[in-house]
Amino acid sequence: MSTVKVIFKNMAVVMTGTMMIMILSILFTILLARHLGTAGYGLYVYATSLVTIFINLTEFGMSQIAIRDVAKEKENANYYLSNIFVIRAVLSLASMAVIFVIVRLLRDSASDRDILYLFASGSFFIMVAAGLRWVFFAYQKLEYEAFLNVTQTSLSLMFVVLLVIFRQSLLMFAFYYMIISMIMLLLTIFLIRRNITKFSAKLNWDFMRKMVASALPLGVVAITTAIYLNMDKLMLSAFRGDTETGIYGAAFRLTAYMRILLITYTTPVLLPALAELSVTSLQTKFMKLLDKSFHFMVAVCLAASLGTVLISKQLIMLFFGEKFINAVIPLSIVVWVLPFIGAHALLSYAMISIGRQDKVMVACLSGMIVNLILNLSLIPSYGSIGAALSMVISDALIATIIIIYASRYLSFKPSIKKVLRIAVAAAIMGITTYYLRAMNIYILIVISSVAYFISLIIMKVITKEEWGLLKKALISSPRESYANLGVEEK
């Protein structure tokens, strides 16, 4: 199969799988949050945040390095799988033990500790499985990764339905989580041994040292990102209790869904093209694509943030219900991370494509440090509102640093004129949304989106040429669409 066909097959698989996961995840969140209430959901948010940090700690960027190396020389897959499997298993056991100690020291309630112990036990299997699943990306067999993700989300939804029907507690769901995690590890091993390679558990100390050294910059980025995305929930629980953690968790979850959608529908298209065009002979096309992609991202994210603020109450009531009404203000604040995330995510990919991941690491480290300081300063007094403000300021800092580096190493500068036009178009959309806010939320979203799109055309943010290319991309074949980006089929 040609490179272009493989890329578009994987794009289709990722997008289809992600849409299924998004739908299932939203149903899961609605059922679980409404069943547990603010305090119960807050404890669930605390548990998943704690586990997520340690999952990224055990990852340490090894998967990205393995994908890169095995994609070049697939005969090394067995060697990499065997060694990384052992490394991740040892690190996962150590992480599980640390989580147990943290829970024992920080949680007074015996029932809370039991719940967190079960989540920690389940995280062991998730961590080990994550140390194997990179091979699907290296072999470009993303249908297996999509299958595992959909299976895990489906099982989670099935068990939360049982939780609601039989009126069970979070303790029972924590047990279900451990069962799901074990199933996912077994499924992962089965798929790899049947379809990729029959690996075994081996460890080469020299390989381990080289792997850790190579993965260090990417590992630091992954760890710092996990800390600043999850530490606020842990601090909220410590300073303000599980109820406020649940309130903030609801606001954060809605923002996370929008973030996932934005990344999913831009990265698979833009990242391969940026990598291909980053060579010297194609610098003009590289910069043109980067410029258009950046302003497109800003336009989409700005509209999403403003629209969410204007209908924040309706969204909270739709997804979480009356018990979570206090999440409206935190949601109206934290959703403003989207334009900054959109900007620094895209430019980070561009920096990585030219080998400057060290600068991305500096930006993420700076954001994490500022986020921790702000959380310690604001959460004790302002609770969920303080956590939301900390998140927005931290992402704004990361975006600023990345833009500075992009101007230095990519000669990229955002168009202030175009950004102002986007802001005017967003204001027109905002006025439309405000005066029609009493309308059905689904119809309101459609009307506001159309108003925004027309405003972008009127303000000449979207040119006639770009509109023509967009229509052509929608109706053309994958080969033609990829060629429009300036990349030849191989």
ABEGO torsion letter per residue (X at the ends): XBAAAAAAAAAAAAAAAAAAAAAAAAAAAAAAAAAAEAAAAAAAAAAAAAAAAAAAAAAGGAAAAAAAAAAABAAAAAAAAAAAAAAAAAAAAAAAAAAAAAAAAABABAAAAAAAAAAAAAAAAAAAAAAAAAAAAAAGBAAAAAAAAAAAAAAAAAAAAAAAAAGBBAAAAAAAAAAAAAAAAAAAAAAAAAAABBBBBBBBAAAAAAAAAAAAAAAAAAAAAAAAAAAAAAAAAAAAEAAAAAAAAAAAAAAAAAAAAAAAAAAAAAAAAAAAAABAAAAAAAAAAAAAAAAAAAAAAAAAAAAAAAAAAAAAAAAAEAAAAAAAAAAAAAAAAAAAAAAAAAAAAAAAAAGAAAAAAAAAAAAAAAAAAAAAAAAAAAEAAAAAAAAAAAAAAAAAAAAAAAAAAAGBBBBAAAAAAAAAAAAAAAAAAAAAAABBAAAAAAAAAAAAAAAAAAAGABBAAAAAAAAAAAABBAAAAAAAAGBBBX
